[in-house]
Every structure is written in structure tokens, then in C-alpha cells.
Amino acid sequence: MTELAIDTSWVKILQNGLQISAYLAQPQAPGAYPGIVVIQEIFGVNSHIRDVTERIANLGYIAIAPALFERTAPGFEAGYTPEDIEVGRKYAWMQTTASELLSDVQSAIDYLKTLPQVKQDALGCIGFCFGGHVAYLAATLPDIKVTASFYGARITTTTPGGGEATLTRTPQIQGTLYAFFGMKDASIPQEQTNEIEAELEKYKIPHRIFRYDGADHGFFCDQRASYNPKAAADAWIQVQQLFSQLN
């Protein structure tokens, strides 16, 4: 498939008086394109998330990655050292709430809807790590038709900011959800993956669960030691199949 030429920029999304930075990537060619919200890991909208946003735009989508830590750490961006992980976890799990995160994603959706090239009824999201968890939350938003959740930890046990586990929101999921897990991921025991699958089946949510033998947490990120080229390549094929439902 030929990659499309794209433009990229940082934009500001206004959300209840708060300005949220977001990375926008869109095809240069005129036309109408589906919109995708890209949801960051605990490391901010760093080079990996920007790269994913650009890869999605190359395929013929308008992609936007909102910065989710703007309330407590504006401009935060980190790598993958143990120190980065410790700081990122604090911002993600101790200083965000599910309601704020849903509001941020909805604001990104609302921004996409202001762009004349975006198909208003063809919107989806993708998230990684912490963002995989947030993507599961975002799947409950009425505008989201397709969701790709990569190794979203703690879905079965908690929710950002505290409260009932995000898994309890499964009946509210609006569209199709694909979830991707590495079988060597110590942070997501296989029992939790099975529990997610059982809930999706129980509530008849259109879904597919992908389990990759030998893959660890973060297997899609080519900047991490846990990168697994084989699993990442297959997952990317599945994401494209999922997103094609918007075309």
C-alpha cells in the first residue's frame, strides 16, 4: 500500500478553559478521511506516539494524539528508563481521573469534527500501555466506532483516579474493540486477559483478542527493549483491518 504524504503540527484543544496540546497528522491530499484519536503511554506524546500518529495518517486517516497530563505536567515527554517509568506511572495512575481522561478524548474528537476533511461519523481510537486502558474507557464514548487497545494494564482491577474497575464499563462500549496482549507481559496476567474476553463476550461487544506468545509489555514500541517485530507486524495488520471498517 502506498503511503500518503502527510502534514504534521502541534495544535491546542480548548477543554473547559484548559488548553491541551495535541499532535496532529493528516494527509496532504484533499478528501474526506476518518479520524483516529491516538492515546499515549505513561511517557507523554513522545517520539513513539508521534510516529504512530504519523503512520496512521500515512494510511489515509486524520490522527490526533492529545497530551493527557496537561493539568499536572504540561509538555511532559519521557523515554523508557526506570526513572522515566516511575515518574510516568505517578502522573498516569495517581494524578488523572477517568472522567478527566474521557473529557480529554472527547475534546480531541470534538476538535477532529471541526476539520472539514474529517468524516463526522467515522471515528476511532488506539492506545498503548496506560493508553490501552484509556482506550478501553474511550470505547464507551458514542462517537467511537472502533477501538484498538494495546496491553492496557489494570483494566480488570482499577480505574484512573480510583473507583470501580474499568472492566465494569464494558456494557457501555459502543463499537468494535480489538485488544492486544503479550503472553510474557508480567503486568497483565493471562487470567486478566481471559476476564476481559469473557466480559466482551458476555455483553456481546464485537471484539477480537490477540495473544502473542513470547511478546512482553510494550511489544509494539520499536524504541523499547521489549519490542517484538513479529508481534508488532501482525498487530499492525490487525489494526489496519479494524480501521478499514471506518472507510
Residue pairs with C-beta under 8 A, 6 or more apart in sequence:
1 59
3 58
3 59
4 27
4 28
4 29
4 57
4 58
4 59
4 60
5 27
5 28
5 29
6 25
6 26
6 27
6 28
6 54
6 57
6 58
7 25
7 26
7 27
7 28
8 23
8 24
8 25
8 50
8 53
8 54
8 57
9 23
9 24
10 21
10 22
10 23
10 24
11 21
11 22
11 23
11 24
11 64
11 111
12 19
12 20
12 21
12 22
13 19
13 20
13 21
13 22
13 66
13 107
13 108
13 110
13 111
14 20
14 107
15 103
15 104
15 107
16 103
18 70
18 71
19 70
20 66
20 67
20 70
20 104
20 107
20 108
21 45
21 66
21 67
21 70
21 74
21 75
22 45
22 64
22 65
22 66
22 67
22 108
22 111
23 38
23 45
23 49
23 50
23 53
23 64
23 65
24 53
24 62
24 63
24 64
25 50
25 53
25 54
25 56
25 57
25 62
25 63
25 64
26 33
26 57
26 62
26 63
26 115
26 117
27 33
27 57
27 58
27 60
27 61
27 62
27 117
30 117
31 117
32 117
32 118
32 119
33 60
33 61
33 62
33 117
33 118
33 119
34 60
34 61
34 62
34 118
34 119
34 122
34 123
34 124
34 243
34 246
34 247
35 61
35 62
35 63
35 64
35 109
35 112
35 113
35 115
35 118
35 119
35 122
35 123
35 124
36 56
36 61
36 62
36 63
36 64
36 123
36 124
36 125
36 126
36 243
37 63
37 64
37 65
37 66
37 105
37 108
37 109
37 112
37 123
37 124
37 125
37 126
37 138
37 144
38 49
38 52
38 53
38 56
38 63
38 64
38 65
38 125
38 126
38 127
38 131
39 65
39 66
39 68
39 105
39 125
39 126
39 127
39 128
39 131
39 132
39 134
39 135
39 138
40 46
40 49
40 65
40 66
40 67
40 68
40 127
40 128
40 130
40 131
41 48
41 49
41 88
41 128
41 129
41 130
41 131
41 218
41 221
42 78
42 85
42 88
42 89
42 91
42 92
42 129
42 130
43 49
43 77
43 78
43 79
43 80
43 84
43 88
44 67
44 69
44 73
44 75
44 76
44 77
44 78
44 88
45 65
45 66
45 67
45 77
46 77
46 78
46 79
47 223
48 221
48 222
48 223
49 65
49 128
49 131
50 65
52 65
52 126
52 128
53 63
53 64
53 65
54 63
56 63
56 126
56 243
57 63
59 240
59 243
60 247
61 243
61 246
62 112
62 115
62 117
62 118
64 108
64 111
64 112
66 104
66 105
66 107
66 108
67 74
67 75
67 76
68 92
68 96
68 101
68 104
68 131
68 134
69 76
69 91
69 92
69 95
69 96
70 104
71 95
71 96
71 100
72 91
72 95
72 96
73 91
73 95
76 91
78 84
78 87
78 88
79 223
80 218
80 221
80 223
80 224
80 225
88 130
92 130
92 160
93 130
93 154
93 158
93 160
96 160
96 161
97 160
97 161
97 162
98 137
98 159
98 160
98 161
98 163
98 166
99 161
100 161
101 134
101 137
101 138
101 160
102 137
102 138
102 140
102 141
105 125
105 134
105 137
105 138
105 141
106 141
106 143
109 123
109 141
109 143
109 144
112 118
112 123
113 120
119 246
121 145
122 145
122 246
122 247
123 143
123 144
123 145
123 246
124 144
124 145
124 146
124 147
124 148
124 175
124 242
124 243
124 246
125 135
125 138
125 139
125 144
125 146
125 147
125 148
126 135
126 147
126 148
126 149
126 150
126 239
127 133
127 134
127 135
127 136
127 138
127 148
127 149
127 150
127 152
128 150
128 151
128 218
128 220
128 221
129 150
129 151
129 152
129 153
129 217
129 218
130 152
130 153
131 150
131 152
132 149
132 150
132 151
132 152
132 153
132 155
132 179
132 180
133 149
133 152
133 153
133 154
133 155
133 160
133 166
134 152
134 160
135 147
135 148
135 149
135 150
135 152
136 147
136 149
136 152
136 155
136 166
136 167
136 169
136 177
136 179
137 159
137 160
137 166
137 169
138 144
138 147
139 147
139 149
139 173
139 174
139 175
139 177
140 169
140 172
140 173
140 174
141 174
142 174
144 174
144 175
145 174
145 175
145 176
145 245
145 246
146 175
146 176
146 177
146 178
146 242
146 243
146 245
146 246
147 173
147 175
147 176
147 177
147 178
148 177
148 178
148 179
148 180
148 238
148 239
148 242
148 243
149 177
149 178
149 179
149 180
150 179
150 180
150 220
150 235
151 180
151 181
151 182
151 185
151 187
151 188
151 217
151 218
151 219
151 220
152 179
152 188
153 187
153 188
153 217
154 165
154 166
155 165
155 166
155 167
155 192
155 196
156 165
156 167
156 192
156 195
156 196
157 165
157 192
158 165
158 166
159 165
159 166
167 195
167 196
167 199
170 199
170 200
170 202
170 203
170 205
171 203
173 200
173 203
173 205
175 206
176 205
176 206
176 207
176 242
176 245
177 200
177 205
177 206
177 207
178 207
178 208
178 209
178 210
178 238
178 239
178 242
179 193
179 196
179 197
179 207
179 208
179 209
179 210
180 210
180 212
180 220
180 235
180 238
181 188
181 193
181 209
181 210
181 211
181 212
181 215
182 188
182 211
182 212
182 214
182 215
182 216
182 217
182 219
182 226
182 228
182 231
183 190
183 211
183 212
183 213
183 214
183 215
184 214
184 215
184 216
185 215
185 216
185 217
186 216
186 217
187 217
188 217
190 211
193 209
193 211
196 209
197 207
197 209
200 207
200 209
201 207
208 238
210 234
210 235
210 238
212 219
212 228
212 230
212 231
212 234
212 235
214 228
214 231
215 226
215 228
215 231
216 226
216 228
217 226
218 224
218 226
218 227
219 226
219 227
219 228
219 231
219 232
219 235
220 227
220 231
220 232
220 235
220 236
221 227
222 229
222 232
